[in-house]
Each structure stands twice: as structure tokens, then as C-alpha cells.
Amino acid sequence: MSQLFSEETHRNLLARIPHCTGREVTDWLRTVEEGPALVRFEEKVSWLRHEYDLAYGHAKAIVHEYDLRRAARKLL
């Protein structure tokens, strides 16, 4: 099981992603949505890291944000 970031660390990572990657977080979330149908969190992180050469922390923050938003949609 992967270690989760604190909420503050997660938000800080998300804020740095556009500067570090040249793409907005919403673009990355769309990439995960349209990517391969991977089930496990770490599979998605690994896919992003290898396919797009992302740092582990950035890939993990993107997948975590994707999962948070997907869960919020299910509640509505």
C-alpha cells in the first residue's frame, strides 16, 4: 500500500505540476481518464511515470486527484 501525502503536500504538488510539466492539472486528469483501463493506483502512477517521464510525486498527486474527483462525482 502506498503512503499518502498530507492534504497540504498534495495541494503543493498539484500547484507545481503546471510549472514542472508544462501542462495544466486538468490536462493530466484527462490523460488519466483517456489512458489505459488500469485498476490499481500504483499501476496508474507507474504508467504516467514511464509514458510521460513524470516524477513519482507528480504522478502520484495526479492519480490521487483523479481518484478524489471521480469519487466526488459518484456522490452527486
N, C-alpha and C positions, 0 to 999 in steps of 0.2 A: 504494500500500500504506500502511496506516495505521501510525502509530507506536504501539508497545505500551508500556504503563505497566510500571514495575518492579513486582515482586510486592508490595512494601511499599505503593506508591502505590495499587495495585489494592485491597488489603485496607482501606486507609484510606478510599478512596472507597466501598467496599461498606458499611463501618461507618457512614458518614454518610448513606447513602441513606434509611433509615427516618426520620431526623430531618428531612431536607430535603424528602421527598416525602409523608410520612405513610403510607407503605406499606412493608411488610417486603420484603426482597430476594426471599424465596420467592414472594411475590405477583407481583413483577415477572418472575421467571423463568417463572411460569405464564402470564403475559400474553404473553411472547415465544413460548412453546410453543403457545399457542392463537391467536396472531396470524396474519397472512398468511404464506404459504409463500414467504418471501423467502430467497434463497440467499446473497447476498453479505453480509459483515459490515457494511459501510457502509450497505447498504440497510436492515438491521435497526436500526442506530443512527439513521438518518435517520427511519425510521418512528416509533420511540419518541419522538424529539425533537418531531416535528410532531404526532403523535397525542396525546401526553401532556404536551407542553410541558416536557420534561426538559432539563436542562443537558447539553451534549455529553459531559462527563466521566462523568456518572452513566449516561447511555445507553450509552456505550462500556463502562463497567465491568459493566453488567448483561448486555450481549450477550457480553462476554468470559467472564463467569462461566457464562452459559448454555452457551457452547461448551465450556468446560472440563468442566462436569458431564456434558454429552452425550457427550463423548469418553471420560470415565471410565466411563460406562455401557456403552459399546461394548467396552471392555476386559474387562468382567466376564463 
